[in-house]
Structures are given as C-alpha cells and as structure tokens.
C-alpha cells in the first residue's frame, strides 16, 4: 500500500492552505493508500540550525517523528504559501533542521554532489501566492520553487517533483477557491 505524507507549511490553521490539505485528503481517501499528515505549526522544535553543519543540534522528538514519516513515505505533498518569494520562516526552519547529512543526503568525500538518501520518493508542491504565475515565472524566475524543488528535494533524491501554483489568493472569489478545492480533491484521488 502506498504511503502518502501531507506536510502543511502554513502557520495559520484558518488559512486556505488547510482547506487545500483537507481537499487532497478527501481525494486520497478514495484510493488504497495510507495517509499521514504533518502540520508544521503543531510541532515543538527550535527552527534555528544554530551550528550549521559544524555540530549537530539535538533533534526534538517531533522532528524525529517527522523524519520517520518522511522516510516511510512514497509520495510527499507539501502545501505552503509563498511570501516574499520564499516559504514561511517556520517551514524553512523545519527544512533546515531535518534535511541534514546522514538523514536526507550523505556527502561523499572528494565529490561535489552527495549520495541522495530520499531516492524512490515523489512529491507534489501545492503552492498558494498573491503573485500571478506569469510574474513569478518570467520576472522572478520561480525562486521558491527552484530553491525547494531543485535545491532541497531533488538534491536529496526526491523525483519527480510536480508543482501546482494557485494564485492570486488575495481578494480571490469564493468561486475561485471552490474550483481549486475541487481540482485538489481530484489530484488527491490520482495521488499526483
């Protein structure tokens, strides 16, 4: 049975991102999978990688549990907003603290690229933003997507990584949001 993990990076549980999580879960519940979920805002951890990679910071129990869920997952769905062309600080801290050597990648002496420890996993990024997709792509060159998709997930072996970009959210109509919730429910049912 396929293991699907949904990670929500929005710090506000009243956000549209949580409705998107529920929509994906609704669709995924129609197929034969095991679903687990991480809401980063519920975790108790210090988001600061205090010593960089020089010295390992003790992992809190919530981070140990999150690492276990990531390692067990076949498909990981990340749901988060783009703010200032990046993702929320709490999500960045979560990534900094768990995407570590010997956990998600292994440096190889004398080689520029590491061994990828998350091979065999796929991912879907469901991103909300106020910036229109064309502007993020043409003018800004997709900084958050490139950083997370290529610089984190694919760097550690997760592939393919597909992206759903939902924008603009600010001042969006109820009809706009309902259409997207239906699309995400369908996406969940296809596990893509």
C-alpha positions as CSV (number, residue, x, y, z in Angstrom):
1,X,0.0,0.0,0.0
2,X,1.4,3.4,-1.0
3,X,2.4,5.7,1.9
4,X,1.4,9.3,1.3
5,X,2.5,12.1,3.6
6,X,1.0,15.6,3.6
7,X,3.1,18.4,5.1
8,X,1.4,21.7,5.6
9,X,3.8,24.6,6.0
10,X,1.3,27.4,6.7
11,X,1.5,28.6,10.3
12,X,-2.2,29.6,10.4
13,X,-4.8,26.8,10.6
14,X,-7.5,29.1,9.4
15,X,-5.7,29.6,6.1
16,X,-6.8,28.4,2.6
17,X,-3.8,26.1,2.8
18,X,-5.6,23.9,5.4
19,X,-8.7,23.7,3.2
20,X,-6.4,22.5,0.4
21,X,-4.9,19.9,2.7
22,X,-8.4,18.6,3.5
23,X,-9.3,18.6,-0.1
24,X,-6.3,16.5,-1.0
25,X,-7.0,14.1,1.9
26,X,-10.6,13.8,0.7
27,X,-9.5,12.7,-2.7
28,X,-6.7,10.4,-1.5
29,X,-9.1,8.6,0.9
30,X,-10.9,7.3,-2.2
31,X,-7.9,5.2,-3.2
32,X,-5.9,2.5,-1.4
33,X,-3.2,4.4,0.5
34,X,-2.0,5.0,4.0
35,X,-2.2,8.8,4.8
36,X,-0.2,10.6,7.4
37,X,0.0,14.3,8.0
38,X,2.4,16.9,9.5
39,X,1.2,20.4,10.3
40,X,4.5,22.1,10.9
41,X,2.8,24.7,13.2
42,X,1.8,21.9,15.6
43,X,5.4,20.8,16.1
44,X,7.5,21.7,19.1
45,X,11.0,22.5,17.9
46,X,13.6,25.2,17.6
47,X,13.7,26.3,13.9
48,X,17.2,27.7,14.2
49,X,20.0,25.5,12.9
50,X,22.3,27.0,15.5
51,X,25.6,25.5,14.5
52,X,25.0,24.9,10.8
53,X,26.6,21.6,9.8
54,X,29.6,22.1,12.1
55,X,27.9,20.5,15.1
56,X,24.6,18.5,15.2
57,X,21.9,20.1,17.2
58,X,19.9,17.6,19.2
59,X,16.7,16.7,17.4
60,X,13.5,17.2,19.3
61,X,11.0,14.3,19.4
62,X,8.6,16.0,16.9
63,X,11.5,16.3,14.4
64,X,12.5,12.6,14.9
65,X,8.9,11.6,14.2
66,X,8.7,13.9,11.1
67,X,11.9,12.3,9.8
68,X,10.5,8.9,10.3
69,X,7.3,9.8,8.4
70,X,9.3,11.3,5.5
71,X,11.5,8.2,5.3
72,X,8.4,5.9,5.2
73,X,6.5,8.0,2.6
74,X,6.4,7.1,-1.0
75,X,4.8,10.4,-2.0
76,X,5.1,13.6,-0.1
77,X,2.6,16.5,-0.7
78,X,3.9,19.9,0.5
79,X,1.3,22.6,0.9
80,X,2.5,26.1,1.7
81,X,2.2,29.8,0.7
82,X,4.9,31.9,-1.0
83,X,5.7,35.0,1.0
84,X,8.3,37.5,-0.3
85,X,9.2,34.8,-2.9
86,X,10.1,32.3,-0.3
87,X,8.2,30.0,2.1
88,X,7.3,30.7,5.7
89,X,10.0,31.0,8.2
90,X,8.7,28.1,10.3
91,X,8.8,25.8,7.2
92,X,12.3,27.0,6.4
93,X,13.4,26.2,9.9
94,X,11.7,22.7,9.7
95,X,13.6,22.0,6.5
96,X,16.9,23.3,7.9
97,X,16.6,21.1,11.0
98,X,15.7,17.8,9.3
99,X,17.2,17.9,5.8
100,X,20.6,17.0,7.2
101,X,23.7,15.0,6.3
102,X,23.2,11.3,7.1
103,X,19.4,11.8,7.2
104,X,18.4,13.1,3.7
105,X,21.7,13.2,2.0
106,X,25.3,11.8,2.5
107,X,28.3,13.8,1.5
108,X,30.9,11.8,-0.5
109,X,34.5,12.8,0.2
110,X,36.1,14.2,-3.0
111,X,32.8,14.6,-4.8
112,X,30.8,17.8,-5.3
113,X,27.4,16.1,-5.0
114,X,26.2,13.8,-2.2
115,X,24.5,10.5,-2.2
116,X,20.8,11.1,-2.3
117,X,19.1,9.3,0.6
118,X,15.5,10.0,-0.4
119,X,15.6,8.2,-3.8
120,X,12.4,6.4,-4.8
121,X,10.1,9.1,-3.4
122,X,8.0,11.5,-5.4
123,X,6.5,14.9,-4.4
124,X,3.8,17.4,-5.2
125,X,4.1,21.1,-4.2
126,X,0.8,22.8,-3.8
127,X,1.7,26.5,-3.5
128,X,-0.5,29.5,-2.9
129,X,0.6,33.0,-3.7
130,X,-0.6,36.5,-4.3
131,X,1.8,36.9,-7.2
132,X,0.4,35.8,-10.6
133,X,2.1,32.7,-12.0
134,X,3.4,34.6,-15.1
135,X,5.2,37.2,-12.9
136,X,6.7,34.5,-10.7
137,X,7.9,32.6,-13.7
138,X,9.0,35.4,-16.1
139,X,10.2,38.2,-13.8
140,X,11.2,36.5,-10.6
141,X,12.4,33.1,-12.2
142,X,10.5,31.0,-9.6
143,X,12.9,31.4,-6.7
144,X,10.9,29.5,-4.0
145,X,10.1,26.7,-6.4
146,X,13.7,26.4,-7.7
147,X,15.1,26.5,-4.1
148,X,12.7,23.9,-2.7
149,X,12.2,21.6,-5.7
150,X,15.7,21.6,-7.1
151,X,17.9,22.8,-4.2
152,X,16.3,20.6,-1.5
153,X,14.0,17.8,-2.7
154,X,15.8,16.7,-5.9
155,X,19.1,17.4,-4.3
156,X,18.2,14.7,-1.7
157,X,16.8,12.3,-4.4
158,X,13.0,13.1,-4.5
159,X,11.9,12.9,-8.1
160,X,9.7,13.7,-9.8
161,X,8.5,16.8,-8.0
162,X,5.4,18.3,-9.6
163,X,4.1,21.8,-8.8
164,X,0.6,23.2,-8.6
165,X,0.7,27.0,-8.3
166,X,-2.6,28.7,-7.1
167,X,-2.7,32.5,-7.5
168,X,-3.7,35.1,-6.8
169,X,-5.2,34.3,-3.5
170,X,-5.5,37.8,-2.1
171,X,-9.1,39.1,-2.9
172,X,-9.9,35.8,-4.7
173,X,-13.6,34.9,-5.0
174,X,-15.3,32.1,-3.3
175,X,-15.9,30.6,-6.7
176,X,-12.1,30.7,-7.5
177,X,-11.4,28.9,-4.2
178,X,-14.1,26.3,-4.6
179,X,-12.8,25.4,-8.1
180,X,-9.3,24.9,-6.7
181,X,-10.6,22.8,-3.8
182,X,-12.3,20.5,-6.4
183,X,-9.2,20.3,-8.5
184,X,-7.1,19.4,-5.5
185,X,-9.6,16.7,-4.4
186,X,-9.2,15.2,-7.9
187,X,-5.4,15.5,-7.6
188,X,-5.6,13.6,-4.3
189,X,-7.6,10.8,-5.9
190,X,-4.9,10.4,-8.5
191,X,-2.0,10.6,-6.0
192,X,-0.1,13.0,-8.2
